[in-house]
Amino acid sequence: MKYDLTVILEDKPGTLADMAEALGKAGINIEGMCGFPCEGKGIIHVLVEDASPARKALEEAGMDVKNVRQVLVWDIPDKPGELGRACRRVADAGVNIDLLYVAAGTRVVFGVDDIDKAKSVL
């Protein structure tokens, strides 16, 4: 299983480096990540193998971990139309995708409201 941690950082130089260093020092591999600014904060999504030690490392470094959730990671073929086909299968199964980002390689991270149902169609 893979987990997505939502981390809230100050939107200023060095905070992203602090986050990555805290995870590195704890021996946690960052398998995927995305982020964006929002109202003076940085909203960061980090993909990890084991949520508990990652959360602990970040919180001990003084960072705000807002959410931890299990996510679906799918190794998508790197061809035109593949993401659309995957999203359509999930949608047709009645599952809502509320988070999506690319991880290392051609893996796509899906945050969904029904992970078991999404797994069954991908």
Secondary structure, DSSP 8 states (H G I E B T S, - for coil): -EEEEEEEEESSTTHHHHHHHHHHHTT----EEEEEEETTEEEEEEEES-HHHHHHHHHHTT-EEEEEEEEEEEE--SSTTHHHHHHHHHHHTT--EEEEEEBSTTEEEEEES-HHHHHHH-
